[in-house]
Amino acid sequence: MNNLFLYIFGTVFGALALFILLSIVSRVQATRRKYHEKYIVLQVRVSKENETGPIAAEHIFSTLHGIQSKFTLWERLLGYSADHVSFEIASVARSIKFYVSFPVRLRNLVEGQIYAQYPDVEIEDCEDYADFREGVEGAVGVELKLNESDVFPIKRYPQFEDKLTRIALDPLAGITSTLVKFENVEDQAWVQIVVSPLSDRWRIIFTKCVRILKKGVLANINSFKTAYARAFITRKLWPKIVFFPVYILFWFQGLLITAKVDSLSGASSGASINRNDDIEELTSKTHDRESNIDAAMDKVVRLLFQVNIRIVYLPKVKDLKKAKVKLREIVGSFKQFNFPQINGFDIRSFESGPSIVTAYKKRLIKDGFVLNNEELATIYHL
């Protein structure tokens, strides 16, 4: 009996150890491959009369979600992973410029989609403006994070409409206005939004999480719900190893919530109700009078991306204190996307010197968060 127990324990432990080892190797290799990835940079210009707004950008992000690929185990061990596409705004010599950067193999897709949504656009190859060798010692940067769990959305562009005049306000104007007010004309500021599509597997996990939250969890105390949601949908490996029994429980909860939906669907197969009715009821084009659960469901049923938002300020004259003040001003423009009781942006720790410029130039996603195509279009559009 003891021998059988030891055999089972050894088999399970060995399989778990092998899984952990392979996961670590694939992630290290993926980071190494992304670090050495070659990107091309395109400058994108539209006329001042352009009024297409975020909805055109939303279509672009929807199409870019198709760049995700399925990789074999061997390919993952070699470091193959979903491509990164970077959407950028740079203020150089007090001139605001829009850029898109991506691996060369995606050129036809990205250019074609931009032309399709903005027929009068001008696209030009250019040198990488982030290939900056002078003054990087004085550079200061920061990466953004979400206040709450990734399942909850930020404020989206339909919610920027003036309720009295019914005029849509442009949230991008709030960001660009902070990029032109510098003490020195040679100061520069860069805003980078790096995106990578998440597979449908993660959309299913996010949807299960929202369904569980809707049923009620941990006495519906907000802080507990946030912690639960963050743990349920985490893409990090170490929590799943350290808290392995907890994630077994999460797996059973997800299985049960799916079974309940399936049984409800089967019971009403003769009626017009189906398993997606509750999703359709919780999604809205205008997002009027949404609860946090309604907003979360609306987010997770759309196309999801892993995202890293990085902001860098390069002053001509090195002054760390003044640089941080200016950087906080730029970061403050992202507070307009914050939605009380739902979600919003906050800052991680400040970084300075060549390291933040290198991370920007490499278009890396480090400890990213999740946004959908509608949220991305709200933040970045032409």
Number of C-alpha atoms within 10 A of each C-alpha: 6 7 8 9 10 11 12 12 12 12 12 12 12 12 12 13 13 12 12 16 11 15 15 15 15 21 18 14 18 19 17 13 15 19 15 9 16 13 20 16 21 22 18 18 16 15 11 7 6 11 11 12 18 24 16 18 24 21 17 22 23 18 15 22 20 13 14 16 14 11 13 10 12 10 13 18 19 17 19 21 21 18 18 24 23 22 22 23 21 24 22 17 14 17 12 15 15 18 21 21 24 21 15 12 11 18 14 9 14 19 14 13 19 20 14 14 16 19 10 13 16 14 16 11 11 11 10 15 12 14 12 13 9 9 14 20 17 18 26 28 27 21 22 20 20 20 17 22 23 24 29 28 27 29 23 20 23 18 16 18 14 11 9 6 7 9 10 14 15 16 20 19 10 16 22 19 12 18 25 19 13 16 10 12 14 14 19 21 26 23 24 23 21 24 29 23 26 21 18 13 9 16 20 15 17 24 23 24 25 23 20 18 18 15 9 12 14 11 8 13 10 13 10 13 18 19 12 17 21 16 19 21 19 17 14 10 12 12 13 17 14 10 11 12 11 15 16 12 12 19 14 12 15 19 12 14 15 18 12 12 16 13 12 14 17 13 12 12 12 9 8 7 14 16 17 10 11 14 16 12 11 17 19 16 8 13 17 10 9 15 13 19 17 20 24 28 28 24 28 27 17 15 21 27 26 20 27 23 23 25 24 25 27 26 25 17 14 15 13 15 10 12 21 19 11 21 22 15 14 23 21 16 17 18 16 16 21 18 16 10 12 20 22 22 20 16 16 12 8 13 16 20 15 17 15 23 27 16 15 24 18 17 26 22 21 13 12 21 20 24 26 26 23 25 22 24 23 24 19 20 19 20
